[in-house]
Amino acid sequence: MSKKELTRLEIMQRLKAKRLRQREASQMLGISVRQVKRLYRSFLRSGAKGLVSQKRGKASNHRLSEEVVQRARDLIYERYRDFGPTLAHEKLVEKHRLKISDESVRQLMIGEGLWKPKRAKRVEVHQMRERRACFGELIQIDGSDHAWFEERGPRSTLLVYIDDATGQLMELWFVEHESFFGYGEATRHYVERYGKPIAFYSDKHGIFRVNQNQDLGTGEGITQFGRAMQELDIHILCANSPQAKGRVERANQTLQDRLVKELRLEGISDRESANAYLETFRQDFNRRFALPPRSSHDAHRPLLAKDNLELILSHQETRTLTKNLTLQYDRVIYQIQTERPSYALHNAKVLVCQKANGEVTILYQNNPLDYTIFQSQSRQAVEVTSKTIDHELHPPDKAHKPAANHPWRRSYKGPQTESAKVSL
């Protein structure tokens, strides 16, 4: 008998000995007086055996049928072998219409050796930071370099924008590596969809802040991304540790599991196709995991008429024109073409704006100037960060491609045996 049944036996014995009232027994057992009467009759009829559950040793009425279990097992081995139990359960329910719980899938995968139960981690105490109250008040951003396409495609970086108040994914964008133009493109998508948030919360990557005593060409001691966000009136806050921006760090871990498998199921193996699919994935993710904010106020602000995103999100540097009306930018000498006297633009300050596609616009007092390329200089030493050194060493556009008749492209045929030669 169980501990609960032994307790009932003792109370039934006290009832029989007239040392306890039925109402007092119901209060002690936490059941109704009617239930006490039923148990007492069963005790008088069968003794202690009458208090033992009649379901003991029998199969549960709610157990899964063998057909459902076998169907789930076959699908897991066929398609979801390396999925986690939660994600595998979602696919079994949504795509294959199986009526099975996530815990049943977990136990099935553990029994088949496809999932190892995780040991409880040692609890580490960190200072609690409450979520922001308003949607769009604080957006955590980060880049996650990972083999998103596994062996099917190139290694890429996913730029992740997540709202601190709701945990909602605001923007996802695949790029080759973290860069100003990559974050500029993702930010353009974001503000065109939602408007301008109050602040971005990032790490101390050189894209977001100047980590040395240099101005990186802006002349104001800020980075290109910092200058662009300043023009859009969006604050940039940098975290002191990865734990401080834990929401986006945990989102990266979840995406590295879920998104990789979703891309595999969709047969996607390149960045262009993946970027087209990300909006569908983002909406489904937010439907499952986003939370409502404490305040109904939307902190996003609309774009203003003066917010020219094409110009703001371009790489901008200031140059001074020479007597010959030339300037040098990115190892190229530009010759300004104008009908006004050359002395009118002598020593004039101009703004060089370069877009992501390499197109260059030269502005003088916010007006574009015509120019021709006078000379392109040879490539010299380039300052790069540790995160972009692989891209500089092995640029994709200059990657070596073996010829069509290269031995690597030929299928290997082993040496023929004597019997094979004879048969030929």
Secondary structure, DSSP 8 states (H G I E B T S, - for coil): --HHHHHHHHHHHHHHTTSS-HHHHHHHHTS-HHHHHHHHHHHHHHGGGGGS-TTTTS--TT---HHHHHHHHHHHHHT-TTS-HHHHHHHHHHTT-----HHHHHHHHHHTTS------------------SSBTS-EEEEEEEE-TTTTSS--EEEEEEEETTT--EEEEEEESS--HHHHHHHHHHHHHHH-B-SEEEE---TTTS--SS--TTSSSSS-HHHHHHHHTT-EEEE-SSGGGGHHHHHHHHHHHHHHHHHHHHHT--SHHHHHHHHHHHHHHHHHHH----SS--B--B---TT--HHHHTSEEEEEE--TTSEEEETTEEEEEE-SS-GGGGTT-EEEEEE-TTS-EEEEETTEE-EEEEEEE---------TTTHHHHHS-GGG-----TT-GGGS-------HHHHHH-
